[in-house]
């Protein structure tokens, strides 16, 4: 194994993130585990869902350092745009800006590949929005649901089965928990707990946070 391959192997981060469109809002959820190469748990309390403005939030997956930096950059860009224009950027503008940052990040020369993926949810005068910003900087809008990370297949299976059109946010929260929990049961890089946020006309709100107790005592 070369040095570069070894670095890549030990900086891969698994996760499961979920986004669900509801009739009265958008739900974002993620687990809390960070791993080294998908084999060693390096942190059990990672926040992977972040409000980036009063009406926008993102989930992150991938190499932690790059994902954290990009999250800070998009928050700063939103503030700058508001100062320059006097108004909040739309969800679509923010998604495209985030996609551009990810595109540039993955293509810069580095011994560690800056692999990151984001789900972005927001509300504006045009309504509710849910976007998937891929590791290559692609931006895709979703009208129902989307999931990302190493446990996405298990999460998709739950949502494919249980998602209903025009479901309420309260139902979406329960579905998000079930989807992430399904990934936690089978994906070694997903675990420790679940955070759930809602994005509605009232803004971004954390509505569920559960940490698993995995210690065995006698």
N, C-alpha and C positions, 0 to 999 in steps of 0.2 A: 504494500500500500504506500503511495507517495505521501509527502507531507501535506499537499493540498487536499488529497482525498481524506486523509486522517482528520484534518481541520473540519472539512465538510461533515464528516460522519459525527463529530462531536459537537456540532453546533446546530444540528437539526432539532427542531422543536415540534412535538406533536401536540395536537389540541383538537377540540371539536367546538365549532361556533355555529350558531343557528340564527336565522332571521325569518320571521313570519309576518306576513301582511294580514291585518285584521280590518274589520269594517270601521273601527273607531281608533285605530292606532297601529303601530308596528312593534313587534317584540324582538329583542335581541338577547341571546343567551350564550354562555360559554362555561367551560369547566375551569379549574384553577391549577392544573398541574403543568409544570415545566420539566422537560427531561433532557438528558444528554444522549443523543443518538437513539432515542426511543427506548433506552434500556435502563438508565439510571435516573431516578427522580431527583432533580436538583432543587426544586422549590415546590411547596405545597400550597402557597397562598398567593399565586399570581392573579392579578386583575387583568382580564382580557376584554372587558367591555368598558369603553370610556365615553363620557359626554364630551363633545368637542365644541359645543355651543349650547344655547338655551333650547334649541330645537333639532339638534343633530347629535348622533352618537355612532361609534364604530366598534366593531370587534376586531381583534388582531390575531393572526396566526403566522407562524414561521419563526425566523431567527429573531430572538427577543430584542437584541440591541437595535437592529434595523427597524423593527416594528415600533418600538418605543420612540425612536428618533423621528420616524415618519409621522407618528401621532402628534408629537410636539410641533413638527413643521406645519401640519395641516391646521392645527389650532392657531398657530401664529399667522398663517396666511389668511385665515378667516377674519381674524382681528384686523389685520392690515387692510383687507378689502372693505371692511365695514367703515374704517376710518377714512379711506379714500373716497368711497362712494356714498357714505351716509346711510347705507342699508345693509341688511344681512344678505349674504350670498344665498342663492337658491340651492336646493338639494342637488339638482343636476349640475350646477356649477361646481359645487364642492366635490361631487363624485368624479367629475372630469379632472379637476385639479389634483385630487388624490391619485387618480390613475396616472397622471403625468409624472408625479413624484415617484411612484412605484416603478414606472417605466425607466426613468433615469437611474434609479437606485440599482435595479437588477443588471444594468448594462455598464456600470462603472467597474474599472479594474480593481480587483481585490482578491486576496488569498482565500477569503471567506465569502461565499456566495450570499448576497443579501436577499434571500428568498422570503417574501412576505405576502400575505393575503389578507384582505379586509372585507368586512360587510359593513355597509353604511346605510343607516336609516334616518329619515328626516321628515319633517312636516313644514310646509310653506303655503303660500297662497294658491299654489297649484294642487295641493292635496298631500296625500301620504306617499312616501317613496321608499323603496328598498333596492339597494345596488350591491353587486358583487364585484369587487375590484381584484382581479386575478393577479397571480404572481408575476405575470408578464406586463402588467399595467392595463390590461383590458378592462372595460367597464360595461357591465351587463345589468339591465334593470329587470327586476322580477315582480310579477303581479301576485304571486302566491307565497312561495317560501324558497329558501336556499340554505345550504350548509357548507361549511368549509373545514379543512383540517384533516388530520389522519383518521378521525372517526366518522368522516362524513357519510360513508356507506350505511352504517348502522342508523345514523340519525335520519337519513333520507328514507330508509325503510319504514320508520315510525311515521314520518310526516306523510309519505305516500299513502299510508293506510288510514291515518286519522284526520288529516287536514280536511276542513270543510270551508267552502267559499262563504264569505261574509260572516265568519266566526268573530266573536267579540274578543277584546283584548284579554279578558279574564280567562277565556277558553284557550287563547293563544299562549298565555303564560304556562298553563298546565301542559299543553302540548310541547312547548319548548323544554320543560323539565323532563318530560318523558323521552324526548329525542336525545338530549344530552346524556341522560341516565342510561339509555340503551348503548350509547357509545362507550360509556364508562365500564359497562359490563364486559366488553369484548376488546376494546382498543387499549393497549398497554400504555399509550402516551396520553390518555385522557383520564382524568380522575380528580380526587380530593374534594370536590364540591362543585356547586353551580351558582352562578350569578345571573340574574335576569333583570333586564331594563325594559321599560315601555317608553315609546315616543308617541305622544298624542298632542292635541291642540293645547294642552296644559303644560307641555314641555317634556323634558327627559326626566325619568324617575326610576330609581332602583326599587323594585317591588319584591324581589326574592333573593335571598342569600343563604345558602346552606353549605356547611362544611362537614365532611364525613369524619367520623371518629374511627380511625383504623387501628387504634391501639388495643391490644388484648391484655387484659389483666386477670389475675386469679386471687 
